[in-house]
Amino acid sequence: MLCLLCTACIEKEHSQTLSETHTALTDGSLVRIGLPDGTEAIAGTDKWNAISYGMHTTYGRLFVAAGNDGIIASSDNGNDWTVFQLKYGLMPAGNMNAVTFGSNDFIVAGQNDVCKSLIYTSGYGTTSMIWNIFLHEKSTGWTSVTDGKDIFVAVGTEGAIAYSDNGENWERATVGTESWRGIAFGNGKFVAVGENGAVACSSDGKSWAVTNYGHNSFKDIAFGNGRFVATAENMAIVSSHDGIGWTVTAEGCGFTDITFGNGHFAAISAEGILVSEDGTFWTEVHSSENLHCICIIEEKNIAAARQSK
């Protein structure tokens, strides 16, 4: 059953204008890394849960990283970052688990102990980004967010899914009973993956069909080169062209976050960053034991990796 969120859930008094709290990020927790074929990526340590990249029509190239305690970092070059803290009232906003870019806006989603469910949408002032909270509830922690077909879709715990065509007005649905861990858009559909092998597919982000693939929980999902590629807790990689029929393409990988851009999938493992064109054959391109999320820099398409739980 779908319900339109009432206007009481859109509280302008919680809007955050953050130009006065910007400080430089100097701890090296966000780094720019070269990948094959001249592709570059931004990778973050476990201080960060998600990174996204977008080409704004007015401000040009922008990067946003999301972390715990409402910490957000932004950059226009991927090298120099400013960091600030989202607030929920007077409190830190909580853990920001996901970020995506679409329709000239960034969407950041997560939860805190008080409200649990939080979605912020970016705006732009004369010198800084401005963040407004448009969805907060006492249930559901959001774990992943994406965009496609001019609509944003967020997924979360206990079957929660929300969608919006502008990042401000959100409608809420409950799809299945499992907690969703990742969502991607491709081949004209959204595919969400979750705990205990749960998979949900939708052509519009509003009506969903739930299926199941095995008993292992998924960690994350990405779309590229005509296929969905997902990581699972049993250290397997599975792929699908339609989100319904899945094939194991690799095992023993131990991947967490996965993303796609410039013709390559890129995934984080305990050893570093690996890349693949088809999700089957993987090559390590960067060795590191402390990376947690990755975003491929791509001028035309947005590739964002989300936190895997």
Buried (B, 14 or more C-beta within 10 A) or exposed (E): EEEEBEEEBBBEEBBBEBEEBBEEBEEEBBBBBEBEEEBBBBBBBEBBBBBBBBBBEEEEBBBBBBBBEBBBBBBBEBEEBBBBBBBBEEEBBBBBBBBBBBBBBBBBBBBBEEBBBBBBBBBBEEEBBBBBBBBBBEBBBBBBBBBBBEBBBBBBBEBBBBBBBEBBBBBBBBBBEBBBBBBBBBBEBBBBBBBBBBBBBBEBBBEBEBBEBBEBBBBBBBBBBEBBBBBBBBBBBBBBEBBEEBEBBBEEBBBBBBBBBBBBBBBBBEEBBBBBBBBBEBEEBBEBEEBBBBBBBBEEEBBBBBBBB
